[in-house]
Amino acid sequence: MPTLRNSRTVRIEWGDCDPAGIIYYPNYFAIFDACTTALFERALGMTKIKFLKAYDFAGYPLVDTDARFLKPTRFGDDVDIETSIAFKTSSFEVKHFLRKDGELAVEGVETRVWVVREAGGIKSHPIPDEVRRKFEL
């Protein structure tokens, strides 16, 4: 079944870049993290702080990530990122496609886990059916 996608436009800022004016690669992961949150906020219809409380969970930490860097982005570039999600039982895969001038520049994949607080820490927990349904088209 197809799931909701979200698109955002982000401007590459001076602070995102190395001295050559090219984005410093770890900053793509910060952009992807913000895109994951934007997708959840769109699907659930509330801000992250509100959905953390509404679903009584501790978040969705990153447990694996990968990226392919195909084309550099620079200070002042406006890039478009399309984000989609595929759910498993307590984890999910998020895909990000970052385009510059319509061309794929970076492809990123994250694996995240839905976690709840437990005495002494956190543990994985099944993603609520209500959350999954809000991503269905």
C-alpha positions as CSV (number, residue, x, y, z in Angstrom):
1,M,0.0,0.0,0.0
2,P,1.4,3.4,-0.9
3,T,2.3,5.7,2.0
4,L,2.4,9.4,2.5
5,R,5.4,11.4,1.2
6,N,6.6,14.8,2.2
7,S,8.6,17.4,0.3
8,R,10.6,20.3,1.7
9,T,12.8,23.0,0.2
10,V,15.9,23.8,2.2
11,R,18.4,26.6,1.5
12,I,22.0,25.5,2.1
13,E,23.4,28.1,4.6
14,W,26.9,29.3,5.1
15,G,27.1,27.4,8.4
16,D,26.3,24.2,6.6
17,C,29.5,24.4,4.5
18,D,33.2,23.8,4.6
19,P,35.7,26.5,3.7
20,A,35.3,25.7,0.0
21,G,31.5,26.6,0.3
22,I,30.4,23.0,-0.3
23,I,28.1,21.4,2.3
24,Y,29.9,19.5,5.0
25,Y,28.5,15.9,4.5
26,P,27.3,15.3,8.1
27,N,24.9,18.3,7.7
28,Y,22.9,16.2,5.2
29,F,22.0,13.9,8.0
30,A,20.8,16.8,10.1
31,I,18.6,17.9,7.1
32,F,17.3,14.3,6.8
33,D,16.5,14.2,10.5
34,A,14.4,17.4,10.1
35,C,12.7,15.9,7.1
36,T,11.8,12.7,9.0
37,T,10.2,14.9,11.7
38,A,8.4,17.0,9.1
39,L,6.9,13.8,7.6
40,F,5.6,12.6,11.0
41,E,4.2,16.1,11.8
42,R,2.3,16.1,8.5
43,A,0.9,12.6,8.9
44,L,0.0,13.0,12.6
45,G,-1.2,16.6,12.3
46,M,0.8,17.8,15.3
47,T,4.3,18.9,16.3
48,K,6.9,16.4,17.5
49,I,6.6,17.5,21.1
50,K,2.8,16.9,20.9
51,F,3.0,13.5,19.2
52,L,5.6,12.3,21.7
53,K,3.1,13.0,24.5
54,A,0.0,11.9,22.5
55,Y,1.5,8.4,21.8
56,D,3.4,8.2,25.1
57,F,6.7,7.2,23.5
58,A,10.3,8.3,23.8
59,G,11.1,8.9,20.1
60,Y,12.5,7.1,17.1
61,P,16.3,6.9,17.4
62,L,18.4,6.3,14.4
63,V,20.0,2.8,14.4
64,D,21.4,2.7,10.8
65,T,22.0,5.2,8.1
66,D,23.5,5.3,4.6
67,A,23.9,7.9,1.9
68,R,25.1,8.2,-1.7
69,F,26.5,11.6,-2.6
70,L,26.1,12.2,-6.3
71,K,26.3,15.9,-6.8
72,P,27.7,18.6,-4.5
73,T,25.5,21.3,-3.0
74,R,26.8,24.7,-2.1
75,F,26.1,27.8,0.0
76,G,23.0,29.5,-1.4
77,D,21.6,26.4,-3.2
78,D,17.9,25.7,-2.7
79,V,17.4,21.9,-2.6
80,D,14.2,19.9,-2.6
81,I,14.0,16.8,-0.4
82,E,11.3,14.1,-0.8
83,T,10.9,11.8,2.1
84,S,8.9,8.5,2.4
85,I,8.6,5.8,5.0
86,A,8.1,2.0,5.1
87,F,7.0,0.5,8.4
88,K,8.0,-2.8,10.0
89,T,6.8,-4.0,13.5
90,S,8.8,-1.6,15.7
91,S,11.2,-0.1,13.2
92,F,10.8,1.8,9.9
93,E,12.9,2.8,7.0
94,V,13.0,6.4,5.8
95,K,14.2,7.3,2.3
96,H,15.3,10.8,1.4
97,F,15.9,12.0,-2.2
98,L,17.6,15.4,-2.2
99,R,17.5,17.2,-5.6
100,K,19.4,20.2,-6.8
101,D,17.9,21.9,-9.9
102,G,15.8,18.8,-10.4
103,E,18.8,16.4,-10.4
104,L,19.4,13.8,-7.7
105,A,22.3,15.1,-5.6
106,V,22.0,12.9,-2.4
107,E,20.1,9.7,-1.6
108,G,19.8,8.9,2.1
109,V,18.3,6.0,4.0
110,E,17.6,5.8,7.7
111,T,16.5,2.9,9.9
112,R,14.7,4.1,13.0
113,V,13.1,2.3,16.0
114,W,9.9,3.3,17.8
115,V,10.9,3.3,21.5
116,V,9.2,3.7,24.9
117,R,10.7,4.5,28.3
118,E,11.5,1.6,30.5
119,A,13.2,1.6,34.0
120,G,16.8,2.5,33.3
121,G,16.4,3.3,29.7
122,I,14.4,2.7,26.5
123,K,13.2,-0.3,24.6
124,S,11.7,-0.9,21.2
125,H,7.9,-1.1,21.0
126,P,5.5,-1.9,18.2
127,I,4.4,1.1,16.2
128,P,0.8,1.8,17.0
129,D,-1.7,0.9,14.3
130,E,-3.2,4.3,14.5
131,V,0.1,5.9,13.6
132,R,0.6,3.5,10.6
133,R,-2.9,4.3,9.3
134,K,-2.2,8.0,9.3
135,F,0.6,7.4,6.7
136,E,-1.7,5.4,4.4
137,L,-2.9,7.1,1.2
